[in-house]
Amino acid sequence: MSTELFKQVDITQTLEIPLMVKKAKLVSTHPNGSYKLEGEVDKLVISDPNAFWSASKYLVIVVD
């Protein structure tokens, strides 16, 4: 798998990821309740970082 499309972030500091798209879907596994997609998917808000990153250290989002 090529990692060039991934952006490295500090998972202890990153609580919001701006998206600014009409639709977004998380493809990677992250527990429900540990995040929310806001607005017309303006951003991904991570409300529980420990739970959110517990299943995977990669975040994959399909946007439209």
N, C-alpha and C positions, 0 to 999 in steps of 0.2 A: 504494500500500500504506500502510495506517495504521500508524504507529509507536507509537501509544499503549499497546499491549500489551507493548511491549518495555521492558526495564529496562536502563539504561546502567550498565556496569561498567568498571573499569580492568582491561583484559586482561593487564596486566603484574603485577597483584597478585591477581587472582581465580584461585585454584587449586582451589576447591571450591564447588559450588553445591548447597545442601540442596534435596531434592525431597520426601522422605517420602511416596512413593506405592507402589502395588503393581507397576505396570508403567510403563516409560518407553522412548521410542524417539526417537533423534535424527533429525530430518528434514533439518536442514542438513548440509552436507558437511564432515566433519572426518576426518582420517586415522586409520585403525585403529592402535591402539598409543599414541595420544597422549592417551587418556582411558580411564576405566572407570566403569561404573555399579556402585555398591557396595550390598551388602545386598539387602534387598527393595526396592531402588532408594531407599535412604536419601539418597544424594547422588551427584552427578557429580563425579569427581575428574579434574582435568586434570594429567596427568603430564608432558607436553611442551607448554608454552604456545605456543612458536614454531611448532611443527608444527600444533597444534590450530587456531590462528587463521590459518594460512597460506591456507587455501582460502576462508574466509568470515569476515567480522567480525561476522556475526549467528549466534546460536545459537538454533535452534528445536527445542523438545522437546515431543513429544506425551505426555501423562501420563494414567494411568487410575487 
